[in-house]
Amino acid sequence: VLFMGGVADLLGSRRTARIDDAELARLAAAESASVERASIQSHGKSAVARLSGDKLMIARVMGADVSARVAPLALARFRFRNGKFSVAFADTGFPPLELAVDETPPWLAQLAAGDAR
């Protein structure tokens, strides 16, 4: 058992992904888009980004990888309550992303108010 645990450690079983500007750019490029604005949690485990083409991407770390969803801005739902900014899509398999914020970034506040421009 110890041998198998050692092999797993060597193969990176304890490695976890981290979201940063470069990772968001890579994920956006996979959608043929570019990042216009982004908010990344300080711990690097979740982020929301406005992409070119009026798209919105939410991303979160899941184990050793990053999972992301992209949808048109019009399909996103925003909510700010109790120091958390929540972004959700209609995709029930991907739970809402909650960002702990002291103050909502202006670009997110505009989207939440319905001002997509």
C-alpha positions in Angstrom: 0.0 0.0 0.0 2.8 2.4 0.8 4.5 1.6 -2.5 1.3 2.3 -4.4 0.9 5.6 -2.4 4.5 6.6 -3.4 3.9 5.8 -7.0 0.7 7.9 -6.9 2.6 10.8 -5.4 5.3 10.6 -8.1 2.6 10.7 -10.8 1.1 13.8 -9.3 -1.9 12.7 -7.4 -1.7 15.6 -5.0 -1.3 18.2 -7.7 -4.2 20.7 -8.1 -4.8 23.1 -10.9 -4.9 26.9 -10.4 -6.7 29.5 -12.5 -4.7 32.5 -13.6 -4.8 35.0 -16.5 -2.9 32.5 -18.8 -5.3 29.7 -18.0 -8.3 31.9 -18.8 -6.7 33.0 -22.1 -6.1 29.3 -23.0 -9.7 28.4 -22.1 -11.1 31.3 -24.1 -8.9 30.5 -27.1 -10.4 27.0 -27.1 -13.8 28.8 -27.6 -12.4 31.0 -30.4 -12.7 34.0 -28.2 -10.5 36.3 -26.1 -10.8 37.5 -22.5 -12.0 41.1 -22.3 -12.4 41.3 -18.5 -12.0 38.8 -15.7 -12.3 38.3 -11.9 -10.2 35.5 -10.4 -10.7 34.5 -6.8 -7.5 35.1 -4.7 -7.0 31.4 -4.1 -7.1 30.7 -7.9 -9.9 28.1 -7.7 -12.6 30.0 -9.5 -13.1 32.8 -12.0 -15.6 34.6 -14.2 -14.6 36.2 -17.5 -16.3 38.3 -20.1 -15.2 37.0 -23.5 -15.3 38.6 -27.0 -18.5 37.9 -28.9 -20.7 38.8 -26.0 -19.9 35.5 -24.2 -19.4 34.8 -20.5 -17.2 32.1 -19.1 -17.2 30.6 -15.6 -14.4 28.3 -14.5 -13.5 26.4 -11.4 -10.8 24.0 -10.4 -12.0 20.4 -10.1 -9.2 18.2 -8.8 -6.2 18.4 -11.0 -8.0 20.1 -13.9 -10.1 23.2 -14.7 -13.7 22.9 -15.8 -15.3 25.8 -17.6 -18.6 26.7 -19.2 -19.2 29.4 -21.9 -22.5 30.8 -22.8 -24.0 34.0 -24.3 -24.2 36.8 -21.8 -28.0 36.8 -22.2 -28.2 33.3 -20.7 -26.4 34.1 -17.5 -28.1 34.9 -14.3 -26.3 37.2 -11.7 -27.0 37.8 -8.1 -25.1 39.7 -5.3 -26.1 38.7 -1.8 -24.3 38.5 1.6 -20.8 39.3 0.2 -21.1 36.7 -2.6 -21.5 37.4 -6.3 -23.3 34.4 -8.0 -23.2 33.6 -11.7 -25.3 30.8 -13.0 -26.2 29.3 -16.4 -29.1 27.1 -17.3 -26.7 24.1 -17.2 -27.9 22.2 -14.1 -24.8 20.0 -14.3 -22.6 22.9 -13.6 -23.5 24.6 -10.3 -23.6 28.4 -9.9 -20.2 30.0 -9.4 -20.0 32.1 -6.2 -17.3 34.6 -5.8 -16.6 36.1 -2.4 -16.3 39.8 -2.9 -16.1 42.9 -0.7 -17.2 45.0 -3.6 -18.6 43.8 -6.9 -16.2 44.7 -9.8 -17.8 47.5 -11.9 -18.0 45.3 -15.0 -19.9 42.6 -13.2 -22.2 45.1 -11.5 -23.1 46.4 -15.0 -23.9 42.9 -16.2 -26.0 42.2 -13.1 -27.9 45.4 -13.8 -28.7 44.2 -17.3 -26.2 46.5 -19.1 -24.3 44.0 -21.3 -22.3 46.7 -23.0 
